[in-house]
């Protein structure tokens, strides 16, 4: 049914559930491929220092998002292995919603699977709702995993 499935992760529980669902869909659909993407805002070292000094501790994760991209993908790799499928994994230094939309376009994705409320409040204040933006601008269908909260 879906040949190219793009799963987006930001390391949140919802995004990992999206990865798991994308892998399960691919496992049950012969010939399907899963592509996992994590994206983050890239900042210059000077911007990182300046922002780190000005932000409260709970918002510093926003500044250092690039350092956690590898961890996000490691969690997704573990999920793909548990489900028993091969997937590709990419981290992109770009606005998350733009990165997801552009990745879906370049892969000619049939489906994007992502979480609805992965970002902490600080990220949402600074960057807006990624899932909302992807829903409105994606070149394909989007399946959003809702949170319990």
C-alpha positions in Angstrom: 0.0 0.0 0.0 2.7 2.5 1.1 6.0 2.2 -0.8 7.9 5.1 0.9 7.1 5.8 4.5 8.8 8.8 6.2 8.8 8.6 10.0 9.8 11.8 11.9 11.4 11.7 15.3 12.4 14.3 17.9 13.2 11.8 20.6 9.8 12.1 22.3 7.6 9.1 23.2 5.0 10.1 20.5 7.7 10.3 17.8 9.1 6.9 18.8 5.5 5.5 18.6 5.3 7.0 15.1 8.6 5.2 14.2 7.2 2.0 15.6 4.0 2.3 13.6 5.8 3.2 10.4 8.0 0.1 10.9 4.9 -2.1 11.5 3.2 -0.7 8.4 6.3 -1.5 6.3 6.7 -5.0 7.8 3.1 -5.8 6.8 3.4 -4.3 3.3 6.0 -6.1 1.2 8.2 -3.7 -0.7 7.7 -0.8 1.7 10.6 1.2 2.8 10.9 3.3 6.0 13.0 6.4 6.1 13.5 8.0 9.6 14.3 11.7 9.8 15.2 13.9 12.7 15.7 17.6 12.3 17.0 20.4 14.4 17.7 24.1 14.1 21.4 24.6 13.3 23.0 27.5 15.2 26.4 29.0 14.9 28.7 28.6 17.8 28.4 32.3 18.7 24.6 32.0 18.6 24.8 28.9 20.9 26.9 30.7 23.4 24.7 33.8 23.4 21.5 31.9 23.7 22.8 29.6 26.4 23.7 32.5 28.5 20.3 34.2 28.1 18.0 31.2 28.5 16.8 29.4 31.6 18.2 25.9 32.1 14.9 24.2 30.9 15.2 25.9 27.5 18.8 25.1 26.8 17.8 21.9 25.1 16.5 24.0 22.2 20.0 25.5 21.7 21.7 22.1 21.9 19.2 20.2 19.7 21.9 19.2 17.2 23.8 17.3 19.8 20.8 15.0 20.5 20.0 14.2 16.9 22.2 11.1 17.0 20.5 9.9 20.2 17.1 10.4 18.5 18.2 8.2 15.6 19.7 5.6 17.9 16.3 5.2 19.6 14.7 4.8 16.2 17.3 2.3 15.1 16.5 0.2 18.1 12.8 0.3 17.3 13.4 -0.8 13.7 15.6 -3.7 14.9 12.9 -4.8 17.4 10.2 -4.8 14.6 12.6 -6.6 12.3 12.9 -4.2 9.4 15.7 -2.3 7.7 15.3 1.4 7.5 17.3 4.4 6.6 18.2 7.2 9.1 19.0 10.8 8.4 19.6 13.9 10.6 19.0 17.3 9.0 20.1 20.6 10.3 17.1 22.7 9.2 13.8 23.8 10.5 12.1 20.5 11.5 8.8 21.1 9.6 10.7 22.2 6.5 13.1 19.2 6.8 10.2 16.7 7.0 8.4 18.3 4.1 11.5 18.4 1.9 12.5 14.9 2.8 9.0 13.6 1.9 9.3 15.4 -1.4 12.7 14.1 -2.2 11.8 10.5 -1.3 8.5 10.7 -3.1 6.9 9.5 0.2 3.4 8.1 0.3 3.0 8.7 4.0 4.5 10.7 6.8 4.1 9.3 10.3 4.9 11.7 13.2 3.9 12.6 16.8 1.6 15.4 17.7 3.2 16.9 20.7 6.9 16.0 20.8 8.3 19.4 21.4 8.7 20.7 24.9 6.9 24.0 25.6 10.1 25.9 24.9 10.4 24.5 21.4 6.8 25.2 20.7 7.1 28.8 21.8 10.1 29.4 19.6 9.3 27.2 16.6 5.5 26.6 16.5 3.8 23.2 16.0 5.8 21.1 13.6 2.9 18.6 13.1 0.5 21.3 12.3 2.8 22.8 9.7 3.5 19.4 8.1 -0.2 18.6 8.0 -0.9 21.7 6.0 2.1 21.6 3.6 3.1 17.9 3.1 3.1 16.5 -0.4 1.4 13.3 0.8 -0.8 11.8 3.5 0.2 12.5 7.1 -0.6 10.2 10.1 -0.2 12.0 13.4 0.2 10.0 16.6 -1.8 11.9 19.3 -0.4 12.1 22.9 -2.3 11.1 25.9 -2.1 14.6 27.3 
